[in-house]
Every structure is written in structure tokens, then in C-alpha cells.
Amino acid sequence: MNKTALIDSQVKWQEKGYELLIQGNYLQAASIFEQAIAIEPDVKSHYWYLGLILLLQGQEVEAQTTWLMAMMEDEAEEDGDENAELRIILIKEAERQERLEEYSVSWMIRQSIKELFPKDIHNLLHLVQLSIEAKTYKIDDLQEYGLISLLQSEPQIEVNLELLSLVLRTILDFAYLEPSTHDFLEASLPYFVDNLETLRSIILPAAVDIVFSHGQSKIAAKLANLYLRLDPNNTEVLSHLTGFYQNSGDFHSGVETAKRLYSLVDKLPEKVFANRQILRGLISAGGYWEESCAVHRQQQELLTALIEENPQDIQQIHTVRLFSANYFASYIEDEVGKNRNIQNQLLNLCKQNNAIYAQDKVEKYSQGHLQRKQQNLVNKKLKIGYISYCLRTHSVGWLARWVFQHHDRDNFQVNAYFMGGDNKDDFLQQWYIDQADQGYKSPNIWSMAEKIYEDEIDILIDLDSVTLDTTCEVIQCKPAPIQATWLGWDASGSPSVDYFIADPYVLPESAQEHYKEKIWRLPQTYIAVDGFEVGVPTVTREQLDIPSDGVVYFCGQRGFKRHPDITKLQLRIIKEVPNSYFLIKGISDEESVKTFFHKLAEEEGVDISKLRFLPGVPSESIHRANLGIADIVLDTYPYNGATTTLETLWMCIPMVTRVGEQFAARNSYTMMMNAGITEGIAWTDEEYVEWGVRLGKDEALRQQIAWKLKQSRKTSPLWNGKQFTREMEKAYTQMWQRYIE
């Protein structure tokens, strides 16, 4: 038989056998190739296809034996064209099975390729991808496959960058906690030297999701630092890294990174953000108030310059970062007129830029609202949407749940919009999902805004204000005809927000002149709960070396609420009350906070042996139980407690608060008034000290207040979530009627 005839014969055998293979008729296909081998024993492709058919029938050992027998006949050609043909045949079938979504079959074929060709990097990458999709991936697979060592080979091997990128994205999503994942990413870095944008598009979204969906800021910081090895001055990655560090409690690195970022940017919006991150790190650490105030002054100068410049070409990412640029002002000073003016102008500038880069969506939503309004639907079931990143185990999550629980579902549809990734481990988020008529999760601004619009939400309630920039950007697009801010923070100042929900105490009538939003005052309180879960305490006086007859003061706030001026007043109280002790608790840098308190105590002549620093606890219910050790709670100023105040009052503990002008300085005031307590409300610094000393020295007065607080549980609007929900629903109905009219 001449060569041409031989090839024709071989092709016919293979075409017939392969057609049967495609049809899934493995027995007949195997029979064809067995006949072909008997007639043409030197044609290795017959063995390759026969082995493949055996493999598809689950006979892996027989398949491997068939291939190896053919290979052994000519060891000199082990890596030659004919053996390479086997690889091509197997890869082609693996890809075909994958197109058929037979992923387990594809994985099995690629496992055989691995056995035969262990250094085929692309096959190994496909194996990892398939095993993750099939949820069979094991943490030692990367080592077992030798993938990391292959990537580290010198000289570098050729790698399909698109495939490597796909696997990196997948494994960072699926196994972000595993050290082997980070080793794999590190080994992959050299292959992206000329493709930094691709690498950045892999690492940054993964890092952000790891923070917002899983709360793993340290891992996110590690990923960002891996990228910076190749591109050390990338301002976008540095911008994120400042937050990753600070969220993980590494305030020093967060501040230093923010200062580095500030030195690298030159445009005003970027300088505003970088300086804001410097301030965020300093004030969060809790012990750098002098430097914090200096950076705050610089921030206000930058913001004033930006507002005067009034740029109309700010990119979206930089616009979004401006929302919270003045966030810390209310922690540093109680200057409601000045700070609200800056906030309103800043958000107006952001809105102007949003109207340019989001023009299509803004116009689409506005036109849609107008068409719905013309239908003049007055007596209809209102669709209320609540949007927040904090509908989870967070202060907002604990407080907002009663409204969800008590809503009248006959007259209101309640939708929940979770701004962020899917956090399946958060039980409270799952509770909200179960309570909502409809729920939607997404970290994406555009998809979230579009979903709210498509759902035809009548009134959208923003629970984040400027505490989450992406939520604020959704609100700026105005996907709902009526939008209101409630609970999460002071009003944002956005022109897209119609109402700010408050009460007669937290914002007096005179406050309206400082707000762009219409202040909608509920009749008694802007927040109410049915109560709090209380666990088992984990601290005792004995453990803290406090005598049983000692007078225990407590302050449990985040570092940036501990203004030195209010701290000095607290220490004066401790100094004047014999046998008193001061318990200090809150998220901040432990060493800097101790230095901060010790320095002020020395200045005020207070023995530092009276101070006790409490660590964090595993749950909010334990924190509430531990409040029972305190005789008096000392509130902060110019930024009061909110959830912490409610918890204090629920635990029937007397407290002292200093009332100011701004919203943040009146939270405890409204809550105490609504609980029927005036004892401890101070309007000046002198009154704050007087009330603190009086409560410390007068045990009978403390007992009287505790009794009044216990009685208030039966009658106070503060502890009646159902009544409060009716007031909110009444407000919603009136808002809609005004809109239609």
C-alpha cells in the first residue's frame, strides 16, 4: 500500500470511529479502532482514539495502558509529533465536553493529559478552573499540579495571558483565604509586566470584594501590595490601599500610604481624597488630635478651593470619592452652619458632574418618573425601597429591623437593596432578605440604580448618606421619584434627596436654613426599637481590679469620637468623684489611645490607675451585657453616641450627654427626652461636669433614673417599634400625596 492510500485508509477509519464517538456509541467506536489497529498497527492515532474511548467509558487504567503501550514502542519519539498528536486529540475532546457542559468529563480528560504531559501549563490552568467550577478544588491542588514552580521557571515559559487571567480571577474569588492562592498570584506577576492594566483589573475588584463581602481587609492589602511591586506609584491602587490598611486597624500604614498618595497626585479632587484618607487614619487611631485638627483645616482649605474652581470634568471615580470628603468635620467641631454649607456645595458640585457623565441614565429616570406621575395614582400600594450597605450586623442593621418587621404589607411593598457583595455568612443580612418582599444585591452602581428604577420604587430610603460613596452615587442618579435620607448619618446635602427624616429634638426648626433637603420631622422620635438582645457578661469588677463599692464610669466609642475637649471633661469628673474608675472601650489603635488618655490624665491631675481599657467582644449582645458593670455612661461630643446611647438606655444606665447644634451632637438628647429622662442632659461644658459628678456621688439619683428607664420600656415611643413604623408609613403616604399634587 503506497503512502497516499495508507493515509486515505487511516482517515476513513478515524472518520467512522470519531463519528460514532461523537454520537456516544462508544462500543462500536472502540470496535472500529481495534480493527484499525489490527490492520494498521503502526498508526499511533488509532491507539490515541481507542484510549480516549476507553476513558470516556470510565476505564481510565485501560486508557492509560493503551496510550503508554503505543508510546513505548518508540521511546525516542516520546516528545515527538505523534505523541503531541495525542495531546491535541485529548484537548480537543476536553473542550468539546466543556461546550456540552460535561465539566466532570472534561476534568477527567484533562487529568489524563496531566499524567501524560505534566508540564502542560495550559492544561493545568484549565484543570484548576474546572475543579473550582465543579467545587472539587482542594487547597493543595496548586502544589500538586506544580503550577507555581512552572510559573517560576527560568527562563519564563509561554503562557496564554487570557487563560491565566481567568484562572486568577476565579481562584481569588473562590479561595482568597488560602496562602497557596497568594503564592500563585505572586508567581504570576512577571507575566503581567507588560500588561499592568490587565493585572489591575484582576486584583483591584477582587480586593474590594474581599473587603466589602467578607471583611478581610488584611488580605485585600496584601493583594494590593503584590500589584505595587510592579507599579509602585499607581495612585488608584494606593487610593484603595489606604482604606484597606485603615479598615484592618493598621492606621500607621494607612496614614503613611495616604501621605504617599497625596505627594503623587496634583488635581484638586484627588488631593481632597488623599488628604481625607490621611485624616481618616489619624482620627480613627484615636490619639493624634493635634495633627488631625491640622489636617482637617487643610481639608477645608482644599474643599473651599475645589468649590470655587467648580470643575465640570471630574471623572466618576473621583466624583464618588468626594461625597465623604467633609465627613470628619462633625467629629472635630460643632459648626453646623459652616460644615453644612460646605457639604451642600460639595454635593451640588458632585451632582453637576454626575449629570454629565451619567446624563443618559439621569434623563431616562427623570422622564420615567414624569410619565408615572401623570398617571396620578394617589390611593395605591406604595413601593418603599430601602438601600444600604449596612442592612447586616451593623448599627444601622440592628436599628432598622423593626420597621421591616412591622410594615403594613397590605398598603406597602417593601424592597431591600443591598449595596455590596453577597455576604452569606451574615445572619442579619439574611434576616432582611427574608423580610423584604423583594431583595437585590450588587456592588455595582449602575445595575443597582437600574434595578430600583425598573422596580418602580415610589420612595427610596437611603440609610447610608455619605458613609458609603457608592450608595450616594446611586442616590445622585435619582432612580426613584421621591428620595429620603434616614438613620445612617446626617443628611448628605445631595440635590437628589427630597427629605431628611428627623424629629423635633434632634433638629430644631431653625436647622432648616442649613439643609438643602426638606427636614421631615416625625412627631416624637426619628428612631425606635422594640429592644435589644442581651447576652452573658464577660467582664466583672473583680477581673478589672475594681472594688465592689467603686463608682464605674464608661465610654465606649470609636477613636474618632474621642475629642480631647470632651475627654478632659470626663477626666475632671473622675478626678472629683472619690473611688471612681473610668472604663474605655472602642475601635482604635490601642497604644495611641492609651498614650492619649495617659497624657490628658496627667494634664488634669488624674491618677492613671483609675483608667481601664477594655478589649472588643465577639458580639453586640455581649457588649450590651458588659454595660451592666457601669454606673454611669459618659457620652462624647461634638459627635454623640447613637446606637450606643439606645443600648445604654435599654440597659437602664444613667448617662451624661452634652447637647450641641449639629445633628450628630443631639442624638443622645432626643433619645433621652423620648425615654423620659432629663437628668444628665447638659447644655454647656460646666453642666456636663456637674451632672457627671452629681450622678457619681448620688447613688439614690442613679437608682431613680434606672427605675424611670425601666418603666419607660412600657410607655416610651423610643421602645415602640410598631407605633414608630406607623408614623413612618404616615410620612411616606404624605410624601407621595405631595408629590402627586
C-alpha positions in Angstrom: 0.0 0.0 0.0 1.5 3.3 -1.0 1.7 6.3 1.4 -1.3 8.1 -0.1 -3.5 5.0 0.1 -2.3 4.5 3.7 -3.3 8.0 4.7 -6.7 7.7 3.0 -7.4 4.4 4.8 -6.3 5.9 8.1 -8.6 8.9 7.6 -11.6 6.7 6.8 -11.1 4.5 9.9 -10.8 7.6 12.1 -13.7 9.5 10.5 -16.0 6.5 11.0 -14.8 5.8 14.5 -14.9 9.5 15.6 -18.4 9.9 14.2 -19.5 7.0 16.5 -17.6 8.6 19.4 -19.5 11.9 18.9 -22.7 10.0 18.9 -21.8 8.5 22.2 -21.7 5.0 20.7 -18.5 4.0 22.5 -18.7 0.3 22.0 -18.9 0.4 18.2 -16.3 3.2 18.1 -13.9 1.1 20.1 -14.6 -1.9 17.8 -13.7 0.3 14.8 -10.4 1.4 16.2 -9.5 -2.1 17.4 -10.0 -3.3 13.8 -7.9 -0.3 12.6 -5.1 -1.3 15.0 -5.2 -4.9 13.8 -4.9 -3.8 10.2 -2.6 -0.8 10.8 -0.6 -1.5 14.0 1.9 1.2 13.3 -0.6 4.1 13.1 -0.5 5.6 16.6 -3.5 7.8 16.2 -5.7 4.6 16.3 -4.3 3.9 19.8 -4.9 7.5 20.8 -8.6 7.4 19.9 -9.1 3.9 21.4 -7.6 5.1 24.7 -9.9 8.1 24.6 -13.0 5.9 24.1 -11.9 3.7 27.0 -11.5 6.8 29.1 -15.0 8.1 28.2 -16.3 4.8 29.3 -14.7 5.2 32.7 -11.9 2.8 32.0 -9.0 5.1 33.0 -6.4 2.4 33.7 -7.1 0.7 30.4 -6.9 4.0 28.5 -3.5 4.9 30.1 -2.2 1.4 29.3 -3.3 1.7 25.6 -1.5 5.1 25.2 1.6 4.0 27.1 2.0 0.8 25.0 2.0 2.9 21.8 4.5 5.4 23.3 6.9 2.6 24.5 7.2 1.2 21.0 9.4 4.2 20.1 10.8 5.9 23.2 13.0 8.1 21.0 9.9 9.9 19.8 8.4 10.4 23.3 8.1 14.1 22.8 7.7 13.9 19.1 4.9 14.8 16.7 2.9 11.6 17.2 2.8 12.0 21.0 1.9 15.7 20.5 -1.0 14.5 18.4 -2.3 12.6 21.4 -2.3 15.8 23.4 -4.2 17.7 20.7 -6.8 14.9 20.4 -7.4 14.9 24.2 -7.5 18.7 24.4 -10.0 18.9 21.6 -12.3 16.3 23.3 -11.9 18.1 26.7 -13.0 21.4 25.0 -15.9 19.6 23.3 -17.1 18.1 26.6 -16.8 21.6 28.2 -19.0 23.1 25.5 -21.5 20.4 26.3 -21.2 21.5 30.0 -20.0 18.0 30.8 -17.4 19.5 33.2 -16.7 16.4 35.1 -15.9 14.5 31.9 -13.7 17.4 30.7 -11.9 17.4 34.1 -11.3 13.6 33.8 -9.8 14.0 30.3 -7.5 16.8 31.5 -6.4 14.8 34.4 -5.2 12.2 31.9 -3.4 14.9 30.0 -1.7 15.9 33.3 -0.5 12.3 33.8 0.9 12.1 30.3 2.1 15.7 29.9 2.7 17.1 33.5 4.3 20.3 32.3 1.5 21.4 30.0 0.8 24.7 31.8 -2.4 25.5 29.9 -3.9 22.1 30.7 -3.1 22.6 34.4 -4.7 26.0 34.4 -7.8 24.5 32.8 -7.8 21.8 35.5 -7.8 24.4 38.2 -10.7 26.3 36.5 -12.7 23.2 36.1 -12.2 22.0 39.6 -13.3 25.3 41.0 -16.4 25.4 38.8 -17.2 21.8 39.9 -16.4 22.8 43.6 -13.9 19.9 43.8 -10.9 22.2 44.2 -8.5 21.4 47.0 -6.1 23.9 48.6 -3.1 21.7 47.8 -4.0 21.4 44.1 -1.7 24.2 43.0 1.2 22.5 44.7 0.2 19.0 43.5 0.0 20.2 39.9 3.3 22.0 40.1 1.7 25.2 38.7 3.6 27.6 40.9 7.0 26.1 40.2 6.2 26.0 36.5 5.4 29.7 36.5 8.6 30.4 38.4 10.7 28.6 35.8 13.7 30.3 34.3 13.6 31.2 31.5 9.9 32.0 31.6 7.6 29.6 29.9 5.0 30.8 27.4 1.5 31.3 29.0 -1.8 32.3 27.5 -2.4 35.5 29.4 -6.2 35.4 28.9 -6.4 32.0 30.4 -4.1 32.9 33.3 -6.2 36.0 34.0 -9.4 33.9 34.0 -8.0 31.4 36.5 -6.6 34.2 38.7 -10.0 35.9 38.9 -11.7 32.6 39.6 -9.3 31.5 42.3 -9.2 34.9 44.0 -13.0 34.7 44.3 -13.2 31.1 45.4 -10.1 30.6 47.6 -9.0 34.1 48.6 -8.1 33.0 52.1 -5.6 30.3 51.1 -1.8 31.1 51.2 -1.4 29.0 48.0 -3.6 31.4 46.2 -1.3 34.3 47.1 1.7 32.3 46.1 0.1 31.6 42.7 -0.6 35.3 42.2 2.9 36.2 43.2 4.3 33.6 40.7 2.1 35.1 38.0 3.3 38.7 38.4 6.2 38.5 35.9 3.8 37.5 33.1 1.9 40.8 33.5 4.9 43.2 33.4 3.7 44.5 30.0 0.0 44.1 30.9 -0.4 46.1 34.1 -3.9 47.2 33.3 -5.0 43.6 32.9 -3.4 42.7 36.3 -5.0 45.7 37.9 -8.4 44.7 36.5 -7.9 41.3 38.3 -6.5 42.4 41.6 -8.5 45.6 42.5 -12.0 44.2 42.0 -11.0 41.1 43.9 -9.6 43.1 46.8 -12.6 45.4 47.0 -15.0 42.4 47.1 -12.8 40.7 49.7 -13.3 43.8 51.9 -17.0 44.5 51.3 -18.3 41.0 51.1 -16.0 39.2 53.5 -14.5 41.9 55.7 -10.9 40.7 55.1 -9.1 44.0 54.8 -5.6 42.5 55.6 -5.9 40.1 52.7 -7.0 42.9 50.4 -4.0 45.0 51.5 -1.7 42.0 50.7 -3.1 41.8 47.2 -2.7 45.5 46.6 0.9 45.3 47.7 1.6 42.5 45.3 0.4 44.7 42.5 2.5 47.6 43.7 5.7 45.6 43.2 5.3 46.1 39.5 3.7 49.6 39.6 4.7 51.2 42.9 3.3 54.7 42.2 -0.1 53.7 40.8 -2.4 56.2 42.5 -5.6 54.1 42.0 -4.2 51.1 43.9 -2.7 53.3 46.5 -6.1 55.0 47.0 -7.7 51.7 47.8 -4.7 50.5 49.9 -5.1 53.5 52.3 -8.6 52.2 53.1 -7.6 48.5 53.3 -4.9 49.3 55.9 -7.2 51.5 58.0 -10.1 49.1 57.9 -7.8 46.4 59.2 -6.6 48.5 62.1 -3.2 49.3 60.7 -3.6 53.0 61.0 0.1 53.9 60.8 0.5 52.2 57.4 -2.8 53.7 56.2 -1.7 57.2 57.1 1.8 56.7 55.5 0.2 55.3 52.3 -2.2 58.3 52.2 0.6 60.7 52.6 2.5 59.0 49.8 -0.7 59.2 47.6 -1.0 62.9 48.4 2.5 63.5 47.2 1.8 61.8 43.8 -1.5 63.5 42.8 -1.8 67.0 41.6 -5.5 67.6 40.7 -7.7 69.1 43.4 -10.3 66.3 43.6 -7.5 63.7 44.1 -5.7 65.8 46.6 -9.0 66.2 48.6 -9.4 62.5 48.7 -5.8 61.7 49.7 -5.9 64.3 52.4 -9.2 62.9 53.6 -7.6 59.5 53.9 -4.7 61.0 56.0 -7.3 62.5 58.3 -9.3 59.2 58.4 -6.3 57.3 59.6 -5.2 59.8 62.2 -8.7 60.3 63.7 -9.6 56.6 63.6 -6.4 55.8 65.5 -7.8 58.0 68.3 -4.7 59.6 69.7 -3.5 62.1 67.2 -5.9 65.0 67.7 -3.5 67.9 67.2 -2.3 66.5 63.9 -5.9 65.6 63.0 -7.1 69.1 63.5 -4.3 70.5 61.3 -5.1 68.1 58.5 -8.8 69.0 58.9 -8.0 72.7 58.5 -6.1 71.8 55.3 -9.0 69.7 54.1 -11.4 72.6 54.5 -9.0 74.8 52.5 -8.8 72.2 49.8 -12.6 71.9 49.7 -13.1 75.7 49.5 -10.6 75.8 46.6 -12.4 73.0 44.8 -15.8 74.5 45.3 -14.5 77.9 43.9 -12.8 76.2 41.0 -16.1 74.3 40.2 -14.7 71.8 37.7 -17.2 70.1 35.4 -14.9 67.4 34.1 -14.3 65.2 37.2 -14.2 61.5 36.4 -16.8 59.4 38.1 -14.4 57.6 40.4 -13.0 60.9 41.7 -16.5 62.4 42.0 -17.7 59.5 44.0 -14.8 59.9 46.4 -15.7 63.5 47.1 -19.0 62.6 48.7 -17.4 61.9 52.1 -14.6 64.4 51.8 -16.0 66.6 54.7 -17.2 63.6 56.7 -15.0 64.1 59.7 -15.8 67.7 60.3 -18.7 66.9 62.6 -16.3 64.8 64.8 -13.9 67.7 65.2 -16.2 70.8 65.6 -19.9 71.6 66.2 -20.1 74.2 63.5 -23.4 73.4 61.8 -23.6 76.5 59.6 -20.1 76.3 58.2 -20.0 72.5 57.7 -23.5 72.1 56.2 -22.7 74.9 53.8 -19.5 73.1 52.6 -21.4 69.8 52.5 -24.2 71.2 50.4 -21.9 72.9 47.9 -19.7 69.8 47.6 -22.6 67.5 46.9 -24.0 70.1 44.4 -20.7 70.0 42.6 -20.8 66.2 42.6 -24.3 66.3 41.2 -23.3 68.6 38.4 -20.6 66.2 37.3 -22.9 63.2 37.7 -25.4 64.9 35.4 -22.7 65.0 32.7 -21.1 61.5 32.9 -24.4 59.8 33.8 -26.6 62.0 31.5 -28.4 59.2 29.7 -29.4 57.5 32.9 -30.4 60.7 34.8 -32.6 61.8 31.9 -34.1 58.4 31.4 -35.1 58.1 35.1 -36.4 61.7 35.2 -38.6 61.1 32.1 -39.9 57.8 33.5 -40.8 59.5 36.8 -42.7 62.1 34.9 -44.7 59.6 33.0 -45.6 57.7 36.2 -46.6 60.9 37.9 -49.0 61.8 35.1 -50.9 58.6 35.9 -51.9 60.4 39.2 -52.1 57.2 41.3 -53.0 58.6 44.7 -54.5 55.7 46.6 -52.2 52.9 45.6 -50.0 50.4 47.4 -46.7 52.3 47.8 -43.5 50.7 46.9 -40.8 51.6 49.5 -37.2 50.7 48.8 -34.5 50.7 51.5 -30.9 51.0 50.1 -27.9 50.4 52.3 -24.6 48.6 52.7 -25.4 48.3 56.4 -28.5 46.0 56.4 -26.4 43.4 58.2 -24.6 43.1 61.6 -24.0 46.8 61.8 -25.6 49.6 63.9 -27.9 50.5 61.1 -28.8 46.8 60.7 -29.8 46.5 64.4 -31.9 49.6 64.4 -33.8 49.4 61.1 -35.1 45.9 61.5 -38.2 47.0 63.5 -39.5 49.0 60.5 -39.1 45.9 58.3 -40.8 43.7 60.8 -43.8 46.0 61.5 -44.5 47.3 58.0 -48.1 47.1 56.9 -47.8 44.8 53.9 -51.4 45.4 52.7 -50.5 49.0 51.9 -46.8 49.0 51.4 -44.4 46.8 49.4 -41.0 46.7 51.0 -37.9 46.1 48.8 -34.4 45.9 50.2 -31.4 46.9 48.1 -28.1 45.6 49.5 -25.2 47.8 48.3 -22.4 45.4 48.3 -21.4 41.8 47.6 -23.2 38.7 48.8 -22.3 38.1 52.4 -24.0 34.7 53.0 -22.3 34.4 56.5 -24.1 37.4 57.9 -27.3 36.2 59.6 -28.8 39.6 60.0 -28.5 40.3 56.3 -30.2 37.0 55.6 -33.0 38.1 58.0 -33.5 41.3 55.9 -33.6 39.2 52.8 -36.4 37.0 54.3 -38.3 40.1 55.5 -38.3 42.0 52.2 -40.9 41.5 49.5 -38.0 41.7 47.0 -34.3 41.9 47.6 -31.4 42.7 45.3 -27.7 42.7 46.0 -25.0 44.3 43.9 -21.8 46.4 44.4 -22.3 47.9 41.0 -23.7 51.5 41.0 -25.4 51.3 37.5 -27.0 47.9 38.0 -28.4 49.0 41.4 -29.8 52.2 40.1 -31.3 50.4 37.1 -32.9 47.8 39.3 -34.5 50.4 41.6 -35.9 52.2 38.5 -37.2 49.0 36.9 -38.9 48.0 40.2 -40.8 51.3 40.0 -40.0 52.2 43.6 -42.1 55.2 44.7 -40.0 56.2 47.7 -36.3 55.3 48.1 -35.0 55.5 51.7 -31.2 56.0 51.8 -29.7 54.5 55.0 -26.0 55.3 54.2 -26.0 59.0 53.3 -22.3 59.7 52.6 -20.9 56.8 54.8 -20.7 54.7 51.6 -19.8 56.6 48.4 -21.4 54.1 46.0 -24.8 54.3 47.7 -24.6 58.1 47.5 -23.8 57.8 43.8 -26.9 55.7 43.2 -29.0 58.3 45.0 -27.4 61.1 42.9 -28.9 59.4 39.8 -32.3 59.6 41.3 -33.7 56.2 40.3 -36.9 56.8 42.4 -39.2 59.9 42.2 -39.0 60.5 45.9 -35.8 60.0 47.9 -35.2 60.5 51.6 -32.3 60.0 54.0 -32.9 58.3 57.3 -30.9 56.9 60.2 -27.4 56.3 58.7 -25.8 59.7 59.2 -26.6 63.4 58.8 -28.2 64.4 55.5 -25.8 64.2 52.5 -26.7 67.5 51.0 -27.4 65.9 47.7 -29.8 67.8 45.4 -31.3 64.4 44.5 -32.6 63.9 48.1 -36.0 65.4 48.8 -36.3 64.8 52.6 -34.2 64.2 55.7 -36.2 62.3 58.3 -35.7 63.7 61.8 -37.7 64.7 64.9 -38.3 67.9 67.0 -35.3 67.3 69.3 -32.5 66.1 67.0 -33.1 69.1 64.7 -34.9 72.2 65.9 -37.0 74.4 63.5 -34.1 76.7 63.0 -32.0 74.0 61.4 -33.8 74.1 58.1 -31.8 77.1 56.9 -28.7 74.8 56.8 -30.3 72.0 54.8 -30.9 71.6 51.1 -33.3 68.7 51.9 -36.7 69.4 53.4 -36.5 68.3 57.1 -39.4 65.9 57.7 -39.9 65.7 61.4 -41.7 62.7 62.9 -43.8 63.8 65.9 -41.7 62.3 68.7 -38.6 60.4 67.7 -36.7 59.6 64.4 -35.8 56.1 65.7 -37.5 53.4 67.8 -36.7 49.8 68.6 -38.6 47.1 70.4 -35.5 46.3 72.4 -32.1 44.6 72.2 -30.8 41.1 72.7 -28.6 40.9 75.8 -26.0 38.1 76.3 -23.9 36.9 79.2 -21.3 39.4 80.5 -17.7 38.5 80.1 -16.1 41.1 82.5 -16.5 41.6 86.2 -15.3 44.3 88.6 -13.0 41.7 90.2 -11.4 40.9 86.9 -10.8 44.6 86.4 -9.5 45.1 89.9 -12.3 47.5 90.8 -13.8 47.3 94.3 -17.4 46.5 94.7 -18.2 49.9 96.1 -16.3 51.7 93.3 -18.1 54.2 91.0 -17.7 53.0 87.4 -17.9 55.4 84.5 -17.9 54.0 81.0 -17.3 55.5 77.5 -17.4 53.1 74.6 -16.9 54.9 71.3 -14.8 54.7 68.2 -11.5 56.5 68.3 -12.6 59.5 66.2 -15.4 60.3 68.6 -12.9 60.9 71.5 -12.4 64.6 71.1 -9.7 65.8 73.6 -12.0 68.6 74.9 -14.8 66.2 76.0 -12.2 63.7 77.3 -10.8 66.4 79.5 -14.3 67.0 80.9 -14.7 63.3 81.5 -11.4 63.1 83.4 -12.4 66.1 85.6 -15.4 64.1 86.6 -13.2 61.1 87.5 -11.0 63.4 89.5 -13.8 64.9 91.5 -15.6 61.7 92.4 -13.9 59.6 95.1 -13.3 55.9 94.5 -14.2 56.3 90.8 -12.9 54.4 87.7 -13.1 55.0 84.0 -13.7 52.2 81.6 -12.7 53.0 78.0 -13.7 50.8 75.0 -13.9 51.3 71.3 -12.3 50.6 67.9 -9.0 52.4 67.6 -5.2 51.9 67.9 -4.7 50.6 71.4 -1.3 52.1 72.1 -2.1 55.6 70.7 -5.4 55.7 72.7 -3.6 54.7 75.9 -1.0 57.4 75.3 -3.8 59.9 74.5 -5.6 59.2 77.8 -2.5 59.0 79.9 -1.3 62.4 78.6 -4.6 64.1 79.3 -4.9 62.4 82.7 -1.5 63.7 83.6 -2.6 67.2 82.5 -5.8 67.0 84.5 -4.1 65.5 87.6 -5.9 62.2 87.4 -4.2 59.0 88.6 -3.9 56.7 85.6 -4.6 53.8 87.9 -8.2 54.8 87.6 -8.3 54.0 83.9 -9.3 50.6 82.5 -9.0 49.8 78.7 -11.4 47.1 77.6 -10.9 44.9 74.6 -13.5 44.2 72.0 -16.0 41.3 72.4 -17.3 38.7 70.0 -20.9 40.0 69.7 -23.1 43.0 70.3 -25.2 41.1 72.8 -22.1 40.5 75.0 -21.2 44.2 74.7 -24.7 45.1 76.0 -24.4 42.6 78.8 -21.0 44.1 79.8 -22.6 47.6 80.1 -24.1 46.3 83.3 -20.7 46.8 85.0 -21.1 50.6 84.6 -22.8 53.0 87.0 -22.8 56.0 84.6 -22.1 56.3 80.8 -20.3 59.4 79.6 -21.3 60.4 76.1 -19.0 62.0 73.6 -19.2 65.5 71.9 -19.4 67.0 69.3 -20.4 63.6 68.0 -22.7 61.8 70.3 -23.4 58.1 70.5 -26.5 56.8 68.7 -26.8 53.0 68.8 -24.6 53.1 72.0 -27.0 55.6 73.6 -30.0 53.4 72.8 -28.2 50.4 74.3 -27.3 52.4 77.4 -30.9 53.5 78.0 -32.2 50.0 77.3 -29.8 48.6 79.9 -31.3 51.3 82.3 -27.9 53.0 83.0 -27.8 56.8 83.7 -25.8 58.8 81.2 -24.4 62.3 80.7 -24.6 63.9 77.3 -23.5 67.3 76.0 -26.1 68.8 73.6 -24.8 70.9 70.7 -26.2 72.4 67.5 -25.5 69.8 64.8 -27.4 66.6 64.2 -24.6 64.5 65.5 -24.4 66.5 68.7 -28.1 66.0 69.5 -28.7 62.2 69.1 -28.4 61.3 72.8 -30.6 64.4 73.6 -33.5 63.2 71.5 -33.2 59.6 72.8 -33.1 60.7 76.4 -36.0 63.0 76.0 -38.1 60.3 74.3 -37.2 57.9 77.2 -38.5 60.5 79.7 -35.1 61.3 81.1 -33.8 64.9 81.6 -31.3 64.1 84.3 -27.8 64.1 82.6 -28.7 66.4 79.7 -26.1 69.2 79.7 -26.1 72.3 77.5 -22.7 73.6 78.5 -19.3 72.1 79.4 -19.8 73.1 83.0 -23.2 71.3 83.2 -21.6 68.2 81.7 -19.1 68.0 84.5 -21.7 68.9 87.1 -24.1 66.1 86.0 -21.2 63.7 85.9 -20.1 64.5 89.4 -23.6 64.5 90.8 -24.5 61.2 89.3 -21.3 59.7 90.6 -21.9 60.9 94.1 -25.6 60.4 94.4 -26.4 56.6 94.3 -30.1 57.3 95.1 -30.4 59.5 92.0 -28.8 56.8 89.8 -31.3 54.3 91.2 -34.2 56.7 90.5 -33.1 57.2 86.9 -32.6 53.4 86.4 -36.2 52.9 87.7 -37.6 55.5 85.3 -35.7 53.9 82.4 -37.1 50.5 83.3 -40.6 52.0 83.4 -40.1 53.7 80.1 -40.0 50.4 78.4 -43.7 50.2 78.8 -44.7 53.7 77.6 -41.9 55.4 75.8 -42.1 55.9 72.0 -38.4 55.0 71.9 -39.3 51.4 72.7 -42.4 51.0 70.4 -41.2 49.9 67.0 -44.7 49.3 65.8 -46.0 52.7 66.6 -42.9 54.2 65.1 -43.4 52.3 61.9 -47.0 53.6 61.6 -45.5 57.2 61.9 -43.0 56.4 59.1 -45.8 55.0 56.9 -47.9 58.1 57.5 -44.9 60.2 56.4 -44.5 58.1 53.3 -48.1 58.5 52.4 -48.0 62.2 52.8 -44.8 62.5 50.8 -46.4 60.6 47.9 -49.6 62.8 48.1 -47.5 65.9 48.0 -45.5 64.6 45.0 -48.7 63.7 43.0 -50.3 67.1 43.8 
